[in-house]
Amino acid sequence: VSQIAGEGVSQRCPDRFLGVIPNGFDPDYFDPSIDDEGCLPPAIKDLEPGSFPLYVGALEPRKHPEYVVELARKHPDITFVGAGYVHPEGRHFEPLVKSVKNLIWLGHVDRRVIRALMRRAGVFVFPSEREGLPLSVIEAQGMGLKVIGQPKTSMPDLVQNGVNGWLIDLADRDAWSESLLAALSPPYSTRLQEGVVIREATKERFAWASIGRRYGDLYRQLFSS
């Protein structure tokens, strides 16, 4: 599903490796023109569109939700929003994310709420350490959001530095803050225009129609050999 995953398979099982076909998303569902904000909690509806960083992911160690908490504490004038289920290895994170006044933690929510959150968010924050190819990032980009993540595992497959987001090691705390402010500072109208470009590029690479054609090519190759 990603270059990093493909490299691992090709090294271990070179005779079985056929290529990389990434995860795909449904652009007809994750479409910013769909107004589904009626399903959002009142606290989110009160936030200005494009004003908040959004984290979507499980509470587990490899996804580093504690760093979202650290960012929120560093920027008390910005409201952060997060959503995700509690992984068995991440139960200690739940009281932490709920302890910060400017972090609205929604817990596990359905896909309609995720879509509405992405439509209203200003930037997608994803400090995960290890991913095969994160569908949540693809969906956020499909909704036109820039992404701040780490330059690790599959994230370079998705984020082009300075184009549709930033890839920064977690050790560089100042750069994370600078990128966060850079994402939220331009006029909202400008960011919406940039979001159209990000969405179109994401559709071209990851829409299910495109991914399906690649699977079709692979199956035809297999059956003809």
PASEBA-1860 file (N, C-alpha, C; in nm, 3 decimals):
! residues 225
1> VSQIAGEG> 0.081/-0.122/0.000/0.000/0.000/0.000/0.084/0.127/0.000 ~ 0.213/0.116/0.014/0.300/0.233/0.014/0.440/0.189/-0.026 ~ 0.526/0.288/-0.058/0.662/0.254/-0.097/0.737/0.185/0.016 ~ 0.718/0.232/0.138/0.790/0.173/0.251/0.743/0.030/0.277 ~ 0.612/0.006/0.263/0.562/-0.131/0.279/0.611/-0.220/0.165 ~ 0.613/-0.165/0.043/0.661/-0.241/-0.071/0.807/-0.280/-0.058 ~ 0.888/-0.188/-0.005/1.029/-0.220/0.014/1.047/-0.335/0.111 ~ 0.966/-0.336/0.217/0.977/-0.444/0.315/0.940/-0.579/0.254
9> VSQRCPDR> 0.833/-0.582/0.175/0.790/-0.707/0.113/0.891/-0.753/0.008 ~ 0.940/-0.659/-0.074/1.032/-0.696/-0.182/1.164/-0.749/-0.126 ~ 1.205/-0.699/-0.010/1.329/-0.748/0.050/1.311/-0.887/0.110 ~ 1.194/-0.911/0.170/1.171/-1.039/0.237/1.121/-1.147/0.141 ~ 1.040/-1.106/0.045/0.980/-1.204/-0.047/0.990/-1.150/-0.191 ~ 1.109/-1.137/-0.244/1.125/-1.074/-0.376/1.050/-1.145/-0.487 ~ 1.031/-1.277/-0.475/0.961/-1.351/-0.580/0.811/-1.331/-0.576 ~ 0.760/-1.272/-0.469/0.615/-1.252/-0.453/0.574/-1.106/-0.467
17> FLGVIPNG> 0.671/-1.018/-0.478/0.640/-0.875/-0.484/0.604/-0.835/-0.627 ~ 0.485/-0.777/-0.645/0.437/-0.737/-0.777/0.430/-0.586/-0.797 ~ 0.433/-0.511/-0.691/0.425/-0.367/-0.704/0.349/-0.304/-0.589 ~ 0.330/-0.174/-0.596/0.263/-0.097/-0.491/0.132/-0.042/-0.545 ~ 0.022/-0.073/-0.476/-0.107/-0.011/-0.504/-0.155/0.050/-0.372 ~ -0.166/0.181/-0.364/-0.197/0.245/-0.235/-0.341/0.226/-0.193 ~ -0.366/0.260/-0.066/-0.505/0.270/-0.019/-0.578/0.376/-0.100 ~ -0.708/0.359/-0.114/-0.788/0.458/-0.184/-0.896/0.517/-0.096
25> FDPDYFDP> -0.962/0.621/-0.145/-1.072/0.681/-0.070/-1.186/0.712/-0.166 ~ -1.302/0.738/-0.110/-1.421/0.768/-0.188/-1.441/0.920/-0.194 ~ -1.403/0.985/-0.305/-1.416/1.130/-0.313/-1.560/1.179/-0.320 ~ -1.654/1.088/-0.351/-1.794/1.128/-0.351/-1.849/1.137/-0.209 ~ -1.785/1.063/-0.118/-1.826/1.070/0.023/-1.747/1.180/0.094 ~ -1.615/1.176/0.080/-1.533/1.281/0.140/-1.523/1.397/0.042 ~ -1.628/1.477/0.044/-1.645/1.588/-0.049/-1.680/1.713/0.032 ~ -1.596/1.816/0.028/-1.622/1.935/0.110/-1.748/2.012/0.071
33> SIDDEGCL> -1.808/1.978/-0.043/-1.933/2.046/-0.079/-2.053/1.991/-0.003 ~ -2.035/1.879/0.067/-2.144/1.820/0.146/-2.151/1.890/0.281 ~ -2.261/1.955/0.307/-2.281/2.026/0.433/-2.348/1.932/0.532 ~ -2.269/1.875/0.619/-2.319/1.781/0.719/-2.293/1.833/0.860 ~ -2.282/1.964/0.874/-2.240/2.019/1.002/-2.350/2.010/1.108 ~ -2.469/1.972/1.067/-2.575/1.954/1.166/-2.545/1.844/1.265 ~ -2.452/1.753/1.229/-2.419/1.642/1.319/-2.306/1.678/1.416 ~ -2.252/1.800/1.404/-2.142/1.839/1.492/-2.194/1.885/1.629
41> PPAIKDLE> -2.117/1.860/1.734/-2.153/1.912/1.867/-2.154/2.064/1.866 ~ -2.233/2.126/1.950/-2.240/2.273/1.955/-2.104/2.339/1.974 ~ -2.016/2.277/2.053/-1.885/2.338/2.078/-1.804/2.351/1.950 ~ -1.824/2.261/1.855/-1.752/2.267/1.728/-1.819/2.369/1.635 ~ -1.951/2.371/1.636/-2.023/2.466/1.550/-1.989/2.610/1.585 ~ -1.952/2.634/1.711/-1.921/2.770/1.754/-1.782/2.816/1.707 ~ -1.701/2.721/1.660/-1.567/2.757/1.613/-1.573/2.813/1.471 ~ -1.492/2.913/1.445/-1.486/2.969/1.310/-1.434/2.865/1.212
49> PGSFPLYV> -1.495/2.854/1.094/-1.442/2.760/0.994/-1.296/2.789/0.963 ~ -1.216/2.682/0.959/-1.074/2.695/0.929/-0.988/2.740/1.044 ~ -1.046/2.748/1.164/-0.971/2.805/1.277/-0.900/2.700/1.361 ~ -0.932/2.573/1.347/-0.878/2.475/1.443/-0.798/2.364/1.376 ~ -0.691/2.319/1.443/-0.620/2.199/1.400/-0.701/2.076/1.441 ~ -0.698/1.975/1.356/-0.775/1.852/1.379/-0.682/1.732/1.385 ~ -0.702/1.649/1.487/-0.634/1.520/1.497/-0.739/1.412/1.492 ~ -0.722/1.315/1.402/-0.810/1.199/1.397/-0.723/1.075/1.404
57> GALEPRKH> -0.738/0.998/1.510/-0.657/0.878/1.525/-0.680/0.815/1.660 ~ -0.646/0.689/1.669/-0.662/0.619/1.796/-0.569/0.677/1.901 ~ -0.609/0.663/2.026/-0.520/0.698/2.136/-0.429/0.577/2.160 ~ -0.312/0.580/2.101/-0.214/0.472/2.118/-0.074/0.529/2.103 ~ 0.026/0.462/2.160/0.160/0.522/2.166/0.219/0.560/2.032 ~ 0.204/0.476/1.929/0.273/0.506/1.803/0.216/0.628/1.732 ~ 0.095/0.670/1.767/0.035/0.787/1.703/0.066/0.918/1.776 ~ 0.127/0.908/1.893/0.174/1.025/1.969/0.065/1.130/1.995
65> PEYVVELA> -0.050/1.090/2.049/-0.150/1.192/2.083/-0.103/1.288/2.192 ~ -0.003/1.244/2.270/0.048/1.333/2.374/0.112/1.458/2.314 ~ 0.156/1.448/2.188/0.215/1.565/2.126/0.108/1.665/2.083 ~ -0.009/1.618/2.051/-0.120/1.709/2.023/-0.154/1.788/2.149 ~ -0.149/1.718/2.263/-0.171/1.785/2.391/-0.064/1.891/2.414 ~ 0.062/1.856/2.386/0.171/1.950/2.404/0.153/2.073/2.315 ~ 0.114/2.052/2.189/0.089/2.164/2.099/-0.023/2.253/2.152 ~ -0.130/2.189/2.200/-0.243/2.267/2.251/-0.201/2.352/2.371
73> RKHPDITF> -0.120/2.295/2.458/-0.073/2.371/2.575/0.019/2.485/2.533 ~ 0.093/2.464/2.426/0.185/2.567/2.378/0.111/2.681/2.311 ~ -0.010/2.652/2.259/-0.090/2.753/2.189/-0.228/2.764/2.253 ~ -0.234/2.819/2.373/-0.362/2.824/2.445/-0.469/2.910/2.378 ~ -0.427/2.995/2.283/-0.522/3.081/2.213/-0.587/3.011/2.094 ~ -0.544/2.889/2.063/-0.600/2.811/1.952/-0.676/2.692/2.009 ~ -0.797/2.670/1.960/-0.873/2.552/2.000/-0.837/2.436/1.909 ~ -0.804/2.324/1.969/-0.773/2.201/1.898/-0.892/2.106/1.910
81> VGAGYVHP> -0.909/2.019/1.811/-1.017/1.920/1.813/-0.956/1.784/1.781 ~ -1.000/1.682/1.854/-0.951/1.547/1.830/-1.062/1.445/1.838 ~ -1.044/1.334/1.766/-1.143/1.226/1.768/-1.072/1.094/1.742 ~ -1.119/0.989/1.809/-1.062/0.856/1.788/-1.096/0.764/1.903 ~ -1.082/0.635/1.878/-1.112/0.539/1.982/-0.991/0.521/2.074 ~ -1.013/0.455/2.188/-0.907/0.432/2.284/-0.849/0.293/2.262 ~ -0.726/0.286/2.219/-0.657/0.158/2.200/-0.627/0.098/2.338 ~ -0.631/-0.036/2.350/-0.600/-0.097/2.481/-0.466/-0.053/2.539
89> EGRHFEPL> -0.368/-0.023/2.452/-0.238/0.020/2.502/-0.231/0.172/2.524 ~ -0.342/0.241/2.499/-0.340/0.386/2.511/-0.442/0.442/2.609 ~ -0.487/0.360/2.703/-0.589/0.409/2.797/-0.539/0.526/2.881 ~ -0.408/0.529/2.905/-0.353/0.638/2.986/-0.359/0.772/2.915 ~ -0.383/0.770/2.782/-0.392/0.896/2.708/-0.527/0.965/2.726 ~ -0.631/0.888/2.758/-0.765/0.946/2.762/-0.777/1.059/2.864 ~ -0.737/1.038/2.991/-0.745/1.152/3.083/-0.655/1.267/3.042 ~ -0.545/1.237/2.971/-0.454/1.343/2.928/-0.521/1.434/2.825
97> VKSVKNLI> -0.584/1.376/2.721/-0.645/1.460/2.617/-0.767/1.535/2.671 ~ -0.826/1.482/2.776/-0.943/1.549/2.834/-0.905/1.655/2.938 ~ -0.776/1.665/2.967/-0.731/1.757/3.072/-0.699/1.897/3.021 ~ -0.697/1.915/2.888/-0.655/2.043/2.830/-0.778/2.124/2.791 ~ -0.787/2.245/2.840/-0.907/2.326/2.820/-0.930/2.361/2.673 ~ -0.824/2.383/2.597/-0.841/2.424/2.458/-0.828/2.306/2.360 ~ -0.847/2.184/2.411/-0.854/2.065/2.326/-0.989/1.998/2.346 ~ -1.073/2.001/2.244/-1.204/1.937/2.250/-1.186/1.793/2.201
105> WLGHVDRR> -1.196/1.698/2.293/-1.178/1.557/2.258/-1.317/1.493/2.245 ~ -1.348/1.441/2.125/-1.481/1.388/2.097/-1.490/1.237/2.114 ~ -1.377/1.170/2.129/-1.379/1.024/2.138/-1.411/0.960/2.004 ~ -1.466/0.841/2.008/-1.499/0.769/1.885/-1.628/0.828/1.825 ~ -1.622/0.868/1.699/-1.738/0.924/1.630/-1.752/0.856/1.494 ~ -1.870/0.870/1.432/-1.890/0.803/1.303/-1.832/0.885/1.188 ~ -1.834/0.826/1.070/-1.769/0.886/0.954/-1.833/1.019/0.912 ~ -1.962/1.034/0.935/-2.026/1.162/0.901/-1.966/1.275/0.982
113> VIRALMRR> -1.941/1.249/1.110/-1.883/1.351/1.196/-1.740/1.381/1.153 ~ -1.664/1.276/1.119/-1.526/1.296/1.071/-1.527/1.384/0.947 ~ -1.617/1.355/0.855/-1.625/1.435/0.733/-1.658/1.581/0.765 ~ -1.753/1.602/0.853/-1.791/1.739/0.890/-1.677/1.810/0.962 ~ -1.602/1.738/1.045/-1.487/1.798/1.113/-1.380/1.840/1.013 ~ -1.354/1.751/0.915/-1.253/1.783/0.814/-1.297/1.901/0.728 ~ -1.425/1.910/0.703/-1.476/2.023/0.624/-1.455/2.155/0.696 ~ -1.460/2.153/0.828/-1.455/2.277/0.906/-1.314/2.309/0.960
121> AGVFVFPS> -1.224/2.210/0.959/-1.092/2.227/1.019/-1.003/2.319/0.936 ~ -0.892/2.362/0.997/-0.797/2.447/0.928/-0.671/2.374/0.885 ~ -0.635/2.266/0.955/-0.517/2.187/0.922/-0.531/2.052/0.992 ~ -0.471/1.950/0.934/-0.476/1.815/0.990/-0.341/1.786/1.055 ~ -0.343/1.756/1.185/-0.221/1.729/1.261/-0.211/1.580/1.285 ~ -0.099/1.519/1.241/-0.087/1.374/1.244/0.056/1.335/1.282 ~ 0.087/1.333/1.413/0.225/1.307/1.456/0.263/1.160/1.466 ~ 0.194/1.073/1.396/0.218/0.929/1.408/0.361/0.892/1.370
129> EREGLPLS> 0.411/0.791/1.437/0.548/0.744/1.418/0.558/0.637/1.309 ~ 0.450/0.560/1.288/0.458/0.443/1.201/0.323/0.416/1.137 ~ 0.318/0.414/1.002/0.194/0.392/0.930/0.223/0.311/0.803 ~ 0.131/0.221/0.766/0.139/0.156/0.636/0.106/0.256/0.528 ~ -0.013/0.311/0.532/-0.054/0.428/0.454/-0.184/0.476/0.519 ~ -0.180/0.586/0.593/-0.295/0.626/0.676/-0.412/0.680/0.593 ~ -0.523/0.609/0.599/-0.641/0.650/0.525/-0.694/0.784/0.574 ~ -0.682/0.811/0.704/-0.731/0.938/0.757/-0.660/1.056/0.693
137> VIEAQGMG> -0.532/1.041/0.663/-0.457/1.150/0.599/-0.505/1.169/0.455 ~ -0.525/1.058/0.384/-0.577/1.067/0.247/-0.714/1.134/0.245 ~ -0.799/1.097/0.339/-0.933/1.156/0.346/-0.926/1.305/0.378 ~ -0.835/1.342/0.469/-0.819/1.484/0.502/-0.772/1.562/0.380 ~ -0.678/1.506/0.306/-0.632/1.573/0.184/-0.742/1.577/0.079 ~ -0.823/1.471/0.076/-0.937/1.471/-0.016/-1.039/1.578/0.018 ~ -1.039/1.621/0.144/-1.125/1.731/0.186/-1.055/1.866/0.172 ~ -0.932/1.865/0.120/-0.861/1.989/0.094/-0.773/2.040/0.206
145> LKVIGQPK> -0.746/1.957/0.306/-0.667/2.002/0.419/-0.517/1.978/0.398 ~ -0.436/2.073/0.443/-0.293/2.049/0.454/-0.267/1.963/0.578 ~ -0.156/1.890/0.574/-0.124/1.795/0.679/0.013/1.826/0.737 ~ 0.023/1.821/0.869/0.153/1.829/0.936/0.180/1.692/0.996 ~ 0.289/1.629/0.954/0.322/1.496/1.004/0.471/1.478/1.013 ~ 0.512/1.357/1.046/0.654/1.325/1.054/0.705/1.268/0.921 ~ 0.833/1.289/0.890/0.889/1.234/0.766/0.929/1.089/0.782 ~ 0.835/1.006/0.825/0.866/0.867/0.856/0.769/0.773/0.786
153> TSMPDLVQ> 0.813/0.650/0.772/0.739/0.541/0.706/0.670/0.591/0.579 ~ 0.537/0.585/0.573/0.468/0.615/0.448/0.430/0.761/0.430 ~ 0.454/0.846/0.527/0.408/0.984/0.516/0.469/1.059/0.397 ~ 0.596/1.035/0.358/0.647/1.102/0.238/0.574/1.063/0.109 ~ 0.500/0.950/0.111/0.417/0.913/-0.004/0.300/1.010/-0.020 ~ 0.261/1.075/0.089/0.138/1.154/0.091/0.162/1.304/0.097 ~ 0.265/1.346/0.167/0.285/1.489/0.193/0.409/1.539/0.121 ~ 0.390/1.641/0.038/0.500/1.710/-0.028/0.526/1.840/0.049
161> NGVNGWLI> 0.643/1.848/0.108/0.677/1.959/0.196/0.652/2.094/0.129 ~ 0.573/2.176/0.196/0.546/2.309/0.146/0.440/2.316/0.038 ~ 0.391/2.201/-0.007/0.289/2.197/-0.112/0.153/2.165/-0.052 ~ 0.141/2.045/0.005/0.015/2.007/0.069/0.034/1.980/0.218 ~ 0.142/2.035/0.273/0.166/2.018/0.415/0.314/2.027/0.449 ~ 0.348/1.975/0.566/0.485/1.980/0.615/0.520/1.848/0.681 ~ 0.642/1.801/0.661/0.694/1.682/0.727/0.806/1.726/0.819 ~ 0.785/1.708/0.950/0.879/1.760/1.049/0.897/1.655/1.158
169> DLADRDAW> 1.021/1.629/1.195/1.047/1.536/1.304/0.993/1.595/1.434 ~ 0.944/1.508/1.520/0.886/1.556/1.646/0.988/1.626/1.735 ~ 1.115/1.596/1.713/1.218/1.661/1.795/1.225/1.811/1.767 ~ 1.180/1.854/1.651/1.185/1.995/1.614/1.054/2.063/1.655 ~ 1.042/2.087/1.782/0.917/2.142/1.836/0.883/2.279/1.777 ~ 0.984/2.364/1.761/0.958/2.498/1.710/0.903/2.493/1.568 ~ 0.955/2.401/1.485/0.908/2.392/1.347/0.764/2.345/1.340 ~ 0.723/2.259/1.432/0.582/2.218/1.436/0.493/2.338/1.466
177> SESLLAAL> 0.533/2.417/1.562/0.454/2.536/1.595/0.451/2.635/1.479 ~ 0.565/2.655/1.415/0.570/2.748/1.303/0.482/2.702/1.187 ~ 0.483/2.572/1.160/0.400/2.519/1.052/0.252/2.527/1.086 ~ 0.220/2.503/1.212/0.082/2.516/1.257/0.030/2.657/1.233 ~ 0.109/2.755/1.270/0.068/2.895/1.251/0.065/2.932/1.103 ~ 0.160/2.876/1.026/0.161/2.903/0.882/0.038/2.847/0.814 ~ -0.013/2.735/0.865/-0.132/2.674/0.807/-0.258/2.753/0.838 ~ -0.263/2.814/0.957/-0.384/2.881/1.002/-0.386/3.031/0.974
185> SPPYSTRL> -0.271/3.087/0.935/-0.261/3.234/0.922/-0.322/3.292/0.795 ~ -0.307/3.229/0.677/-0.361/3.292/0.555/-0.513/3.311/0.563 ~ -0.567/3.406/0.488/-0.713/3.423/0.484/-0.783/3.292/0.449 ~ -0.897/3.272/0.510/-0.970/3.147/0.489/-1.003/3.127/0.341 ~ -1.035/3.234/0.270/-1.067/3.223/0.128/-0.947/3.171/0.049 ~ -0.828/3.215/0.086/-0.707/3.167/0.019/-0.687/3.019/0.045 ~ -0.710/2.978/0.169/-0.692/2.837/0.204/-0.795/2.749/0.135 ~ -0.914/2.800/0.115/-1.014/2.723/0.041/-0.971/2.700/-0.103
193> QEGVVIRE> -0.912/2.801/-0.164/-0.862/2.787/-0.301/-0.748/2.685/-0.307 ~ -0.658/2.691/-0.210/-0.550/2.592/-0.203/-0.606/2.453/-0.181 ~ -0.713/2.446/-0.103/-0.775/2.317/-0.075/-0.832/2.250/-0.199 ~ -0.881/2.329/-0.292/-0.932/2.273/-0.418/-0.820/2.202/-0.493 ~ -0.702/2.264/-0.495/-0.587/2.204/-0.564/-0.543/2.076/-0.494 ~ -0.539/2.080/-0.360/-0.500/1.962/-0.283/-0.599/1.848/-0.306 ~ -0.727/1.880/-0.307/-0.829/1.777/-0.329/-0.815/1.714/-0.467 ~ -0.797/1.795/-0.570/-0.789/1.742/-0.705/-0.667/1.651/-0.721
201> ATKERFAW> -0.555/1.691/-0.662/-0.435/1.607/-0.669/-0.456/1.476/-0.595 ~ -0.528/1.481/-0.484/-0.556/1.359/-0.406/-0.650/1.267/-0.481 ~ -0.751/1.323/-0.544/-0.842/1.242/-0.625/-0.768/1.170/-0.737 ~ -0.678/1.243/-0.802/-0.605/1.184/-0.914/-0.522/1.064/-0.870 ~ -0.465/1.072/-0.750/-0.377/0.965/-0.704/-0.450/0.855/-0.628 ~ -0.556/0.891/-0.552/-0.609/0.796/-0.455/-0.759/0.769/-0.465 ~ -0.829/0.829/-0.560/-0.972/0.798/-0.574/-0.989/0.651/-0.607 ~ -1.097/0.590/-0.558/-1.118/0.447/-0.579/-1.121/0.410/-0.726
209> ASIGRRYG> -1.170/0.500/-0.811/-1.173/0.469/-0.954/-1.031/0.448/-1.007 ~ -0.939/0.532/-0.962/-0.799/0.520/-1.005/-0.735/0.395/-0.946 ~ -0.759/0.371/-0.817/-0.702/0.253/-0.752/-0.759/0.126/-0.813 ~ -0.889/0.127/-0.844/-0.953/0.010/-0.904/-0.892/-0.026/-1.038 ~ -0.861/0.075/-1.119/-0.797/0.047/-1.248/-0.662/-0.022/-1.229 ~ -0.590/0.019/-1.125/-0.459/-0.042/-1.100/-0.474/-0.187/-1.055 ~ -0.577/-0.214/-0.974/-0.603/-0.354/-0.937/-0.643/-0.435/-1.061 ~ -0.723/-0.374/-1.148/-0.762/-0.443/-1.271/-0.641/-0.479/-1.356
217> DLYRQLFS> -0.547/-0.385/-1.367/-0.424/-0.414/-1.443/-0.346/-0.528/-1.380 ~ -0.342/-0.527/-1.246/-0.268/-0.634/-1.176/-0.333/-0.770/-1.198 ~ -0.466/-0.777/-1.185/-0.536/-0.904/-1.202/-0.520/-0.957/-1.345 ~ -0.529/-0.867/-1.443/-0.510/-0.910/-1.582/-0.369/-0.963/-1.604 ~ -0.272/-0.899/-1.540/-0.135/-0.945/-1.549/-0.121/-1.087/-1.491 ~ -0.183/-1.107/-1.374/-0.173/-1.237/-1.307/-0.240/-1.347/-1.388 ~ -0.359/-1.319/-1.441/-0.433/-1.423/-1.512/-0.376/-1.453/-1.651 ~ -0.298/-1.358/-1.704/-0.241/-1.381/-1.836/-0.105/-1.451/-1.829
225> S> -0.050/-1.461/-1.708/0.083/-1.520/-1.695/0.073/-1.671/-1.670
END
